[in-house]
Amino acid sequence: MVARFRKKRTFRVIAHRRNEERIADRLPSVTDRGALDEIEAVSKPRNEIVIASFAYSGASRFTDGSYGVYYAAFEERTAIAESAYHTARFLTYTNTPATVLYKRVLRADVRGAYDDIRARPATDAIYDPDPANYAAAQAYALPLYAANVVDGIVYRSVRVANGTCIAAFRPRLVANCVTAGLLAYAFDGATIDEIFAIEPIV
């Protein structure tokens, strides 16, 4: 089954340095900031944050690392849950002590025709929740990517009940990417036990 989207709003959560500041935010005039945003839009037709997902990709559910994928979710809560799981897993693996991490919520429009596997049972190997067991999902995705007949995969989240995720194979499918909010993840040394909204998601 193929799901087609003309302009599907999605959410993604990425790392954020709290002192990170755009040049535009330093300008005193709203008019000046608007002008700079217009220049930036012309000089950067593809958002560098989106490109980074493809340029610096490692192995994940639907890629063995030989090509990049832009992962996002249809719901804010799903994007946060997916991010929190993988962040906690990394921090635990690296024996990181209790800390607070800052995250940026991205909102972007995704378009294209996607292989829709949401009807597959949760027991399907593609849906194995353990990142160490992504081989089946990677083997499924590789011929789809190589054939270039569909633009990616839309699938059920394994972290949130009734959550939906999307994996876009190419940068041109992602547009209008903006920062929609800022979060703080409190890691207690074993799990992320609290998540705070520093700036509400809009």
MARMAR-886488 format. One line per 5 residues: their letters; for each residue x, y, z of C-alpha. Coordinates in steps of 0.25 Angstrom, whole numbers, plus 2048, in hexadecimal, padded with zeros to 3 digits. Layout:
<sites>
A = X:Y:Z  ...
</sites>
This chain:
<sites>
MVARF = 800:800:800  805:80E:7FD  801:81A:805  802:828:7FE  804:835:804
RKKRT = 805:843:7FE  808:84B:80B  808:842:817  80C:849:824  817:841:82C
FRVIA = 81F:843:838  82D:83F:83B  836:841:848  845:844:847  850:848:850
HRRNE = 851:857:854  85B:85F:85B  854:869:864  85D:875:860  85B:872:852
ERIAD = 856:87F:84B  853:883:83D  859:890:838  84B:895:835  848:894:843
RLPSV = 853:89E:847  84D:8A9:83E  845:8B3:845  83B:8B6:83A  830:8AC:836
TDRGA = 831:8B2:828  840:8AE:828  83D:8A0:82D  833:89E:822  83C:8A3:817
LDEIE = 847:89A:81C  83D:88E:81C  83A:891:80E  848:892:809  84B:885:811
AVSKP = 83F:87E:80A  844:882:7FC  853:87E:7FF  84F:871:806  843:86B:7FF
RNEIV = 845:85E:807  846:85F:815  854:85B:81B  84D:853:826  846:84B:81C
IASFA = 852:849:814  85A:844:820  850:838:822  855:833:814  864:838:815
YSGAS = 867:832:822  85E:826:823  862:819:82A  85B:80C:82B  84D:80D:830
RFTDG = 840:805:82E  83F:808:81F  84D:80A:81A  85A:802:81C  861:80F:81C
SYGVY = 864:80F:80D  85A:81A:80B  853:824:813  844:825:818  83C:830:81E
YAAFE = 834:82A:82A  828:831:82F  81A:82F:836  80C:833:833  80A:837:842
ERTAI = 812:83F:84B  811:835:856  816:82A:84D  822:832:849  826:835:857
AESAY = 824:827:85C  82D:822:850  838:82C:854  837:829:862  839:81A:860
HTARF = 845:81C:857  84B:827:860  84A:81F:86D  850:812:866  85C:81A:861
LTYTN = 85E:821:86F  85D:813:876  866:80C:86C  871:817:86E  86F:817:87E
TPATV = 86B:826:87E  868:82B:88C  85B:832:88F  85A:83F:886  850:847:87F
LYKRV = 850:848:870  84A:852:867  842:84E:85A  83C:856:84F  82F:852:849
LRADV = 82E:853:83A  821:855:832  822:852:823  819:84E:818  81B:841:811
RGAYD = 816:83D:803  817:831:7FA  812:823:7F8  816:819:804  816:80B:805
DIRAR = 80B:809:810  80E:7FD:81A  805:802:825  7FC:7F6:823  807:7EC:826
PATDA = 806:7E5:833  80F:7E9:83F  815:7DC:83F  81B:7DE:831  82B:7DF:832
IYDPD = 82A:7ED:82B  824:7F2:838  82E:7EC:842  830:7F7:84C  83F:7F3:84F
PANYA = 848:7FC:847  852:7F0:847  848:7E8:83F  845:7F2:833  84B:7E9:829
AAQAY = 83D:7E4:823  838:7F2:822  845:7F7:81B  844:7EB:811  836:7EF:80E
ALPLY = 839:7FE:80C  845:7FC:803  83E:7F8:7F7  834:802:7F8  83E:80D:7F9
AANVV = 846:807:7EE  83A:806:7E4  836:814:7E7  827:811:7E5  822:816:7F2
DGIVY = 828:821:7FA  829:81A:808  821:812:812  816:816:81B  815:80D:827
RSVRV = 80F:80B:835  818:810:841  81D:805:84A  81E:80F:856  810:815:856
ANGTC = 803:80E:854  7FC:813:848  808:81C:844  80C:81D:836  81A:81F:830
IAAFR = 81F:822:822  82D:820:81C  830:829:810  83B:824:807  83F:831:800
PRLVA = 840:840:805  837:846:7FA  82B:83F:801  82D:848:80D  829:856:80D
NCVTA = 826:862:816  82E:85D:822  82E:866:82E  831:865:83D  823:863:843
GLLAY = 827:862:852  833:85F:85C  833:854:866  83C:850:872  83E:841:875
AFDGA = 841:83E:883  84A:831:883  84C:82A:891  857:821:88D  84E:816:888
TIDEI = 842:81C:882  83C:829:87D  832:82B:889  82D:839:885  82B:842:879
FAIEP = 829:851:87A  824:85A:86F  82E:866:86F  826:86C:863  818:867:860
IV = 817:85F:854  80F:867:849
</sites>
